[in-house]
Amino acid sequence: MSKYRYRTLREQVRARFVVKNSRFIATAAPVTDEAAARRFIDRVRKEFPDATHHPYAYRIGAGSSLVERTFDDREPAGTAGLPMLQLLQGRELSDLAVVGTRYFGGIKLGIGGLTRAYRQCARLCIEESSLVEREQLYYCRLTVSYEEIGALLRQLESVGGEIIDTAYTAEASVIVALPYPVVGTMKERFNELSRGSGRWEPLEMSP
């Protein structure tokens, strides 16, 4: 799979299991940015306020914009958030967050036991969910003269670009979403057809 293609959850999913009297409630959900991931994590914490631990892991985006975060929430370092993240990495999943809620049952699980249990939190959520494939896109605004807009639209169509919006004022401009692998090629063609006079402005937009 391309580094810009990945899978994510279609919707929120939850799984429960017990390891040596410790109850685990695993919750995973699709998220599009870090603010959405934090809101989801806070929502799970409020749902189970008396739980002993709420470690989490999330991955957002792909390629050069990939963001990965983990938190062990007072479990031994590297035994909770990291195992969940590693499973997401291994399955090439992104735009999702996993919270492994734990109610301590009085029996210590040890480093290995904790690592396996939290990895299972992520694994069960993924196995019980429906996955969808996504592609990380590059957004930009392209501005050219009216004489050049026809050629620009044809070039965008040829590389699989998606027109998001258009504006016709003193010049013609389009907001477009491009697959990352064709960005370099499209920049070259854009400079050629506009003879270096066009404006290419990168944009920050959610998929």
N, C-alpha and C positions, 0 to 999 in steps of 0.2 A: 504494500500500500504506500502511496506517495506520502512524504512527510507533511503535505498540506491536506491530506484526506484522513479522516478519522471517523470513529463511530461514537455515538452518545446514546443516552437513554431517551426513550420517547416520552416517559412520564415518571413521576416519583414511584419508588418501590421500597418495600420494607420486608425484613426477614428477622426471625427470632430463633435463638438457640441457647442452650445451656452447656457450660463447661465447668465441671466440678463445683456446682452450686452457684457459679457466677452467671447471671442472666445477661445476655447480649441482645440488644435491639439495633439492628443495622438499618440505616435509612440512607437512600441515595436519590439524587434528583438532578435533572438537567439544569445547568446554569450557563448564562452567557457572558458574565463578567464577574470580577471579584466582589463587587457590591451585592450582586445576586447570591453569590456563594455565602457571604457573611449573613445575609438575611435568612437564608435557608438554615444555616448552622444555628443561629440564634433561635429560630422557630423550633428546632428539634430540642434544644436545651430547655426552652420554656415548656415544652410538652412533657418532658421528664425531669422536672426540677430537682427531684430527690435522688437522681442517679449519682453514682460514685465518680464516673469519668465520662467525658464526651470528646474523645480524640476525633480528629477528622483529617481528610486529605481531599484536595481538589486539583484538577487540571483544567485549564481554560486555553482555548486557541490551539494553534499549531505552528510549525515552522519557527521563524524568528520571533514570533509574537507569543510563543507558548509560555504560560505561567503555571507554576507548580508550587503548592504550599502544603505543609503538614503541621500538625500540632498534637502532642502526646497527652496533654491535659493531666499531668502528674503521674502518668505511667512511666516506667523506666525509659530513658531516652532511646528512641529508635525501635520501640516494641509495638507501637500503636499506629501513629500516622504514617510512618514510612512503609510498613508492610502493605497498607491499603493503597498507597501511591504506587508502589512497585507493581501491584497487580493491575492497576489501571494502565500503567506504562506497558506491561507485557501484553495486554489485550488491545493496545492501540486505541484507547478510549480518551476522550477529552470533552470539554464543556460539561463536566459533571462534578458533583461533590458527594462525598460519603462521610457519614458520621457513625462511629461505632460506640453507641451508648452502652455502658457497663454498670450493672449492679453487683458489687462485690459480694460473694457468697461465703466468705470466711475461710476459704482455702486458697493459698497463694498458687498462682499458675506457673511462676518462674518465667525467665526470659523467653525460652522456647515456646512455652504454652501460650504466653501473651501474643507473641508474634504470630503463631498459627491461628489463634482466635480472631485477631483483628484482620488478618488476611482473609479469613473466612467471612468476615463481615462484608468485605467488598465482593468476594466471589459469589456469595449467595444472592446479593442484590443484582449482580450482573446476570446470573443464571436464571433468575426469576423475572427478568425484565424483557421488554421489547427494545431492540436496538435499531437506530437509524444512522445512515451514513451522511456525513457532511464534508464540505470542502471549504477550507479557509480562503477567503476572497480578499482581494486588494481593491480598495475604493479610491477613486480620484475624480477630480473635476477637470475636464479638458475644454479649453476655449480656443476657437479658431475663427477665421473670417467666414462670412456666408458662402463664399466661393469654395471653401474647403470642407464645409460640413458634410456634404454628400460623400466625399472620399473617406472622411473620418468614420462615418457610420458604416460604410462598407468594410473598412478595415476592422472595426470593432466586431462586426458580425463574423468575419472570417476567423477571428481568434477566440470566439465564444464569449465575448463581452456582453454583459447585461446592462441595458440602459435603465437607470433608476429615475432620472429626471432630466428635463431639457429646459433651456431658457434662451430666448431670442431677444436681445437688446441691441446695443451697438455692434455686438459680436454674437456668435452662436456658441453656447456651452452645453455640455452634457455631463451629468454625474453618472459614472459607470462602475460596475463591479467586474473585476478581471480575475480569472484563475491565476494564482501566483506564478506558475511556470511560464506564462506567456507575457508577463509584465515587461521583461527586457526586450522581447521582440516588438511589442506594441510601442514602447518608447522610441525605438529606432524608426518604425514606420511613421509615428506621429511627427517626429522631427523632420522626416523627409517630406511628408505631404504638406506640412505647414511651413517648410523652408526655414525652420528655426524660429519662427515668429509666434507660434502657438504657446499657450500656457498650460502646464501640467501641474496640478496641485493635489498632492496626497491628502486624503481625508480619513478621519477616524470615525468609522461607523460600525455598529453591531451587525452581525450576519442576520 
